Amino acid sequence: MPDNRPAVLILAHSWPPDANVGAVRPVYLSRQLARLGLRPIVITVRDEYYELRNESGIAGSESALVIRTRCLRHPRYAYLWIKKLATRLLGNRHSAPKVQTAQVGPLSDVRPFGSNLKANILSLLYTPDEFIGWFPFALAKAVRIASKKRPLCVISTGPPHSVHLVALALTRLSRITWIADLRDPWAWYDLPVEPPVLWSDRMNATMEKLMVRHATNIVCVTPAVTRTYMQKYPSSSPDKWVTIPNGFDLDEFDGLGIVTRAERFTISYVGGFDHQRSPDLLLKAIAELIFNGTLDPERIAVRFVGTCECTNGRSTDAVIREFGLSGIAKVVSLLPRPQALRELLASHVLLLLAGDHRLSVAAKVYEYLASGRPILAISNEGSAADIIRRTGAGRVVAPNDLEGAKNAIAHWYGNYLKLGDGMEADKTELSSATREYSWDRLGARYVELIQRAQPSDH
């Protein structure tokens, strides 16, 4: 039976079964567009190109017609393959190198060599990112779909920002309305200190200017990022810029069934550690609260769920032992998404490590909000702290505020004791401020944007 709904083309490198958090927003967007009478068509890569896969997927991914293409792998794969082969042939005792998780954030995350000739040359291999090999295949498929389906618009969602180059080329070939969806800034850094400028930064700045010039609208996910872009491009029309944040889909939580709270007072972190995110403050606070008798070590548990094996170059298990918390704190490997969401609901407190970002907000914040569990946000002032305070979802503690962290944990632990081992009702009513981040509402805003972006003769 033919599908006569108006089509919307979505370019999304990350899509289930990709375990990258970047797959969540495209799925939620697609699901809501379908619910509101549009037909989402997603162009993405084949499953084999994802380095980390979560086969459980994301609820709602069946809402779109998904078209998968080939992709030319980045040269680093050839280097790793040759090195692994040489290791086998030469009988080297050292184990073969592991392929590292793909870097999809700012280029500063993948260049360790400083500002010199070598760094400049290497940086060009990541311009705009290591997924540029998808460009010809995605563009060919997008041109064909634009010709056959006549979609209302194309939405490119990144990072990786190479997807915006596909959309740029498509608009030049097909004259299609283009909405660029920026989950993170492209050619500038949401960090306290700007890294050295390399050749690739200048090229990224040029490509970003082309996006600003040719995109009909540019969607940012926090008001602070939108304001920064408007200040950076003052000659662009203010109507070009739109803020539609990340959010949550309550249906995904409803589909989990009844989840009982853990018997122990449980603090959980779901995500991954990097050079910006360390659990040290939490562990120190818990160790001191146990030492002074505020916490009973037999009634507390800490769970780090996800890619949390290392923190600041050290084994997380070793750090846990140093704080004397073996048997209390535990690292749990990456879980299927439904199970990871159940971890949130089974917890009494959720740990948020905001890192150094001032303007951006980690996508996990919205899943934390949807769970209704109190959030301990270890964060500097910025967008993440603003959301926690505005929604009343928890407490914000500065990264060096040990006493603030101890007071917050002691407060929630006291509530746990009063409620009888934390076996309170499973359902927690969300505040009206929190419900603003439901994709039921965000999807409607996106549909309004799509309609507004149509040319008058469409």
Secondary structure by P-SEA (a helix, b strand, c coil): cccccbbbbbbcccccccccccccaaaaaaaaaaaabbbbbbbbbcccccccccccccccccccbbbbbbbbbcaaaaaaaaaaaaaaaaccccccccccccccccccccccccccaaaaaaaaaacccccccaaaaaaaaaaaaaacccccbbbbbccccaaaaaaaaaaaccccbbbbbbccccccccccccccccaaaaaaaaaaaaaaacccbbbbccaaaaaaaaaaccccccccbbbbbbbbbaaaaaacccccccccbbbbbcccccccccaaaaaaaaaaaaaacccccccbbbbbcccccccccccaaaaaaaacccccbbbbccccaaaaaaaaaaccbbbbbccccccccccaaaaaaaacccccccccccaaaaaaaaaccbbbbccccaaaaaaaaaaaaaaaaaacccccccbbbbccccccccaaaaaaaaaaaaaaaccccc
